[in-house]
């Protein structure tokens, strides 16, 4: 589907389908292409005469966030986060002096928001760069709910420690959180690098107000990366702590079992000796031999336990 919006010389917002259908002069034009057919995609080459490499990047391959300068226009790739999978969704943007083309294969809430603002006159868009910056700002702001949600899950681990004794469950949940953080970082980090290049490269020729806007976006991305890195560090500490706790519990169990085994070793030796079937065993004829051996075995066990206790082995 392709939609075209333009601002005429009277500052009126008009809407049509193909850009070729615009018959009046305009200040700037916005062409939004969502799940476009092959015929609609041909507009990129036939009407705008974009470079084949930029068209290929937009239509064929999943690209990382990037910025490229072509003759007469710039090509940018932004990534947003999918609400369900946390996978990145790509939006490709061609921007010139008096036009902007947004190309995406999925519906973007950020694009719909900009359209509503455009027709409601809640925000004044003086040129295509304003559309670009607002799309970028909305994409960036929409990272926050995902990051805050992950951060809340991380902070809740302390409470779970007091009520949930299943170390395996906690470890599994920790690794799931780290996987989610990794998916978010794979989207946010390249976007942060891209915005930094846009701010420092100055190839968009942003005015003072637009430069403040992109610095604001860059600050948000820096904050988001700091939150992601902090959460990853916390989950790493949680994972290490629970692994250490599990090892400590296992060592205690093994220590107790070892003490019991050592205590019973001499008792087993005595029982084994008197369990042999030799005829010449004088102790077998003692009237109180059974009770004497039992007393000796109990005494040995008691002495060993006392010694272990004094050495604080348990």
C-alpha positions in Angstrom: 0.0 0.0 0.0 1.3 3.4 -0.9 0.0 6.8 0.5 1.2 10.3 -0.4 0.9 13.3 1.7 2.0 16.8 0.8 1.9 20.4 2.0 0.8 22.8 -0.8 1.9 26.5 -1.0 -1.1 27.4 1.1 0.1 25.2 4.0 -2.8 22.8 3.4 -2.3 19.1 4.0 -3.4 16.9 1.1 -3.5 13.2 0.6 -3.4 11.0 -2.5 -2.1 7.6 -3.6 0.8 7.9 -6.0 3.1 11.0 -5.9 2.7 11.3 -9.7 -1.0 12.2 -9.0 0.0 15.5 -7.3 -0.9 18.2 -9.8 -0.2 21.3 -7.7 3.0 22.8 -6.4 4.0 21.8 -2.9 6.5 22.7 -0.2 7.4 19.1 0.5 5.9 15.7 0.0 5.8 12.5 2.1 5.4 9.0 0.4 4.7 6.2 2.8 5.0 2.6 1.5 3.7 -0.2 3.6 3.8 -3.8 2.4 4.1 -2.4 -1.1 3.5 -4.4 -4.3 6.1 -4.7 -7.0 4.2 -2.1 -9.0 4.2 0.3 -6.1 7.9 -0.3 -5.3 8.7 0.8 -8.8 7.9 4.3 -7.7 11.3 4.4 -6.0 13.1 4.1 -9.3 10.6 5.5 -11.8 9.4 8.6 -10.0 12.3 9.4 -7.6 15.2 7.9 -9.6 16.9 6.5 -6.5 20.2 4.7 -6.8 19.7 0.9 -7.4 21.8 0.0 -4.4 19.7 2.0 -2.0 16.5 0.4 -3.5 18.1 -3.0 -3.1 18.9 -2.2 0.5 15.3 -1.2 1.2 13.6 -4.0 -0.6 15.7 -7.2 -0.5 17.9 -7.5 2.5 17.6 -7.1 6.3 19.9 -4.2 7.0 21.5 -2.9 10.1 20.8 0.7 11.2 22.8 2.9 8.9 23.2 6.2 7.1 24.3 6.6 3.5 24.8 9.7 1.4 23.7 9.6 -2.3 23.6 12.2 -5.0 20.8 14.6 -3.9 19.4 12.5 -1.1 20.3 10.5 2.0 19.3 6.9 2.8 18.7 5.7 6.4 17.7 2.5 8.0 16.0 2.6 11.4 15.1 -0.4 13.7 12.1 -0.6 16.0 11.3 -3.4 18.5 8.5 -5.9 17.9 6.0 -6.0 20.7 5.9 -9.8 21.0 9.3 -11.2 19.9 11.6 -8.3 20.8 13.1 -8.7 17.3 14.0 -5.7 15.3 11.7 -4.3 12.6 13.2 -2.3 9.8 12.1 1.0 8.3 13.9 2.5 5.4 13.9 6.2 4.7 14.9 8.2 1.7 15.1 11.9 2.3 15.8 14.9 0.1 15.4 18.6 0.3 11.6 18.6 -0.4 10.6 15.0 0.0 10.7 12.0 2.3 9.9 8.4 1.5 9.3 5.8 4.2 9.5 2.2 3.2 8.5 -0.6 5.6 7.2 -4.2 5.3 5.3 -4.1 8.6 2.9 -1.6 10.0 4.6 0.9 12.3 2.7 2.6 15.1 5.3 5.4 15.0 4.3 6.2 11.4 0.6 6.2 12.3 1.3 8.6 15.2 3.2 11.0 12.9 0.3 11.0 10.4 -2.2 11.7 13.2 -0.1 14.6 14.4 0.2 15.9 10.9 -3.5 16.0 10.2 -4.5 17.2 13.7 -2.0 20.0 13.4 -0.7 19.2 16.9 2.9 19.4 15.6 4.2 21.8 13.0 6.4 20.0 10.3 8.2 22.6 8.3 10.3 20.2 6.2 10.9 16.5 5.6 13.7 16.5 8.3 11.0 17.2 10.9 9.2 14.0 9.9 12.5 12.1 10.0 13.3 13.3 13.5 9.9 12.7 14.8 9.9 9.1 13.5 13.3 8.6 15.1 12.1 10.2 18.4 9.0 8.0 18.6 11.0 4.8 17.8 13.5 5.7 20.5 10.8 6.5 23.1 9.1 3.2 22.4 12.3 1.4 23.5 11.7 2.6 27.1 8.6 0.4 28.0 10.6 -2.8 27.0 13.6 -1.7 29.0 11.6 -0.6 32.1 9.7 -3.9 32.0 13.0 -5.9 32.0 14.4 -3.7 34.8 11.3 -4.3 36.9 11.8 -8.1 36.5 15.4 -7.8 37.5 14.5 -5.8 40.7 11.8 -8.4 41.6 14.5 -11.2 41.9 15.3 -10.0 45.4 11.7 -10.6 46.5 11.6 -13.9 44.7 14.7 -15.0 46.6 12.7 -14.8 49.9 9.7 -16.8 48.7 11.0 -19.1 46.0 13.4 -21.9 47.0 13.7 -23.3 43.5 17.2 -22.3 42.4 16.8 -24.0 39.0 13.7 -21.8 38.3 15.5 -18.7 39.2 18.6 -19.5 37.1 16.3 -20.3 34.1 14.5 -17.0 34.5 17.8 -15.2 34.8 19.0 -16.6 31.5 15.7 -15.8 29.9 16.1 -12.2 31.1 19.6 -12.0 29.7 18.4 -13.3 26.4 15.7 -10.6 26.3 18.3 -7.9 27.2 20.6 -9.2 24.4 17.8 -8.9 21.9 17.1 -5.3 23.0 20.7 -4.4 23.0 21.1 -5.7 19.4 18.5 -3.1 18.4 19.4 -0.2 20.7 23.2 -0.2 20.4 23.3 0.2 16.5 20.6 2.9 16.7 22.7 4.7 19.3 25.7 4.5 17.0 23.7 5.7 14.0 22.2 8.7 15.8 25.7 9.7 17.0 27.0 9.6 13.4 24.0 11.7 12.3 24.7 14.2 15.0 28.4 14.5 14.5 28.5 14.0 10.7 26.3 17.1 10.0 25.4 15.7 6.5 21.7 16.4 7.1 22.4 20.1 7.5 20.2 20.3 10.5 19.2 23.8 11.8 19.8 24.7 15.5 16.4 23.5 16.7 16.7 20.2 14.8 20.2 19.7 16.2 18.8 20.1 19.7 16.2 17.5 18.9 18.7 14.9 17.7 20.9 15.6 20.7 17.8 14.9 22.8 17.2 11.6 21.0 20.9 10.7 21.4 20.6 11.3 25.2 17.7 9.0 25.4 19.6 6.2 23.6 22.6 6.7 25.9 20.3 6.4 28.9 18.7 3.3 27.4 22.0 1.6 26.8 23.1 2.4 30.3 19.9 0.8 31.7 20.4 -2.3 29.5 24.0 -2.7 30.5 23.1 -2.2 34.2 20.4 -4.8 34.0 22.8 -7.2 32.3 25.3 -6.6 35.0 22.7 -7.2 37.7 21.5 -10.4 36.1 25.1 -11.6 35.8 25.5 -11.0 39.5 22.3 -12.7 40.3 23.3 -15.7 38.2 26.7 -15.9 39.8 25.2 -15.6 43.3 22.7 -18.3 42.8 25.3 -20.6 41.2 27.5 -20.0 44.2 24.6 -20.6 46.6 23.8 -23.8 44.8 27.5 -24.9 45.1 27.5 -24.0 48.8 24.5 -26.1 49.5 25.9 -29.0 47.5 29.2 -28.7 49.4 27.3 -28.8 52.7 25.4 -31.9 51.7 28.6 -33.6 50.5 30.3 -32.7 53.8 27.6 -34.2 55.9 27.5 -37.4 53.8 31.3 -37.6 54.1 31.2 -37.3 57.9 28.6 -40.0 58.1 30.6 -42.2 55.8 33.8 -41.7 57.9 31.9 -42.5 61.1 30.6 -45.7 59.8 33.9 -46.9 58.2 35.4 -48.3 61.5 32.0 -49.7 62.5 31.8 -51.4 59.1 35.3 -52.8 59.6 34.4 -54.3 63.0 31.1 -55.8 61.7 33.0 -57.2 58.7 35.7 -58.8 60.9 33.1 -60.6 63.1 31.1 -61.6 60.1 33.9 -63.9 58.9 33.2 -67.6 59.2 36.3 -68.8 61.0 36.1 -71.5 63.7 38.9 -70.1 65.8 37.5 -66.7 66.9 37.7 -66.6 70.7 35.4 -63.6 71.0 32.5 -65.6 69.5 32.4 -67.7 72.7 32.2 -64.7 75.1 28.9 -64.5 76.9 28.8 -60.7 76.7 30.8 -60.4 73.5 27.9 -59.0 71.5 27.2 -56.2 74.0 30.9 -55.4 74.3 31.4 -55.0 70.6 28.3 -52.8 70.3 29.6 -50.6 73.2 33.0 -50.3 71.4 31.3 -49.3 68.1 29.1 -46.7 69.8 32.1 -45.3 71.6 34.1 -45.0 68.4 31.2 -43.2 66.7 30.8 -40.9 69.6 34.5 -40.0 69.9 34.7 -39.3 66.2 31.6 -37.1 66.2 33.0 -35.1 69.2 36.4 -34.7 67.5 34.7 -33.5 64.2 32.5 -31.1 66.2 35.5 -29.6 68.0 37.2 -29.1 64.6 34.0 -27.4 63.5 33.6 -29.7 60.5 29.9 -29.5 60.9 
